[in-house]
């Protein structure tokens, strides 16, 4: 991709960030109130993650269809493959749990990864996905991405404190007013082979106690 196209991708990702993050949060509100009581939270964590992201995507897609009338610069996608950092041979490309694909260049997406956390301290796999972003394997063409923690217990403040400790940096409050009221923080990361990264951390409560509230 030429430099002009790369700059266009970065500009698009920055400009659309608040919209896709707000859409993701409002879709989670729907998931929490309409579907969460029907989700088996005792199933294996990898299956629970697929269950939650699948339901989350359906609400994202429904809101997008209603509000954007089926057309905008984004198209929501579930399990979107990242072709830019695919290994050689017959290997399958890595896929994002949720993504918003740029309709004018479908090689480009605004990616979100999700992990189910049993407690605020159980962040090892969450941080593995953070490392994909920081290394440039995820979001290689843009400087934006998101991480969702579907929390089964604990408080978001505990989670953010643990992420802060493990990343060894402050987590910042997002600038957009529609996000400051959410359990949402931002970290920044320099990358060698990819644009500087702004990574959004979203703590979304999904435990049995939350479902009844």
Protein Blocks (a to p, Z undefined) as FASTA:
>chain_A
ZZklmmmmmmmmmmmmmmmmmmmmmmmmmmmmmmmmmpcfkbcfklmmmmmmmmmmmmmm
mmmmmmnnopafbdcdehiacfklgcehjbdcdddfbdcddfklmkbccdddddddfbfk
lmmlmmmmmmmmmnomgoklbccdcdddddfedjfklmmmmmmmmnopacdddfblklmm
pccdddddddfkbccdddddddddfbfklmmZZ
